[in-house]
Amino acid sequence: MTKQANLYAFPTIDALAAALRAYVISCQDAGLQRHGVFKVAVSGGSLPKTLAQALLAPPSSETDVIKWDKWEIFFADERAVPLDHPDSNYGLLKAELLDKLPEGVAPFKVHTIDPEALEDTQELADRYEQALVQSFASRDSVKLPIFDLLLLGCGPDGHTCSLFPGHPLLRESDAWVAPIEDSPKPPPRRVTLTLPVVKHAVRIAFVATGGGKKEIMKEIFEQGNGLPCALVNEGTGERCSWFVDNAAVEGVSYPRRPFSL
Ligand SMILES: O=C(O)[C@H](O)[C@@H](O)[C@H](O)[C@H](O)COP(=O)(O)O
């Protein structure tokens, strides 16, 4: 039987953040061993805040080290707005995390969307895909980019990235990055990594907290129902880990695992 996604549930966000930090560092160290860099993509929503809590914490040991100069940060999805707009996922990550890094510390590269192409979401997606091509080698030589880690959120309807339930974009099998003009969650115009790219990552971590998530968590883990989050679970098995608080999985019958690396 294929191994299933790991569900790690914590009593508090503090406990979740500590485990998330250890997990991200282990993905970083594996990425550095593999190819000398750490390529990670992050979502918007509540994720940047929890991630910042995890990553800005003081190190607890000599191996608990974030090597920012080796990080290449991408966006799992981004809204078609200027980088300084309140809806920008880059802007959110910057405000929550990047601006709070100690002086002199910075990721090697943060890949934002190209603000010159905001008027045309297809062009915006194509340019972001080109940025991936440049980082992950030529589109002809690699079928799909392999991120070391994707850090994703889960919407109350079961969406992840900007991949929404029942949307035709879920069937995209060629593009690495796709535009969406009719996102049910505002703002409507966005770009997103496609499902094949999400499923191809070395590791995928979802972060979902709060009682508002428990109904959708039940559906994702008990029925699946073709929800985007469930498609990621089913397509990635044990490469996929969920970091949740107890409130988000109250009443969900799916085995929790004690967190370990
Ligand atoms: O830009 C976005 O809209 C996000 O990337 C989106 O996919 C988000 O991660 C989920 O909607 C969960 O958001 P919450 O964590 O705020 O529930």
The ligand as an ORCA input file, in Angstrom:
! r2SCAN-3c Opt
* xyz 0 1
  O      -2.749     33.671     -2.275
  C      -3.565     32.938     -1.791
  O      -4.766     33.199     -1.774
  C      -3.054     31.705     -1.141
  O      -1.850     31.259     -1.605
  C      -4.073     30.611     -0.911
  O      -3.859     29.413     -1.601
  C      -4.039     30.371      0.587
  O      -2.877     29.673      0.942
  C      -5.277     29.631      1.057
  O      -6.401     30.376      0.671
  C      -5.300     29.443      2.548
  O      -5.371     30.684      3.163
  P      -5.484     30.786      4.747
  O      -4.248     30.149      5.279
  O      -5.528     32.277      5.000
  O      -6.738     30.093      5.117
*
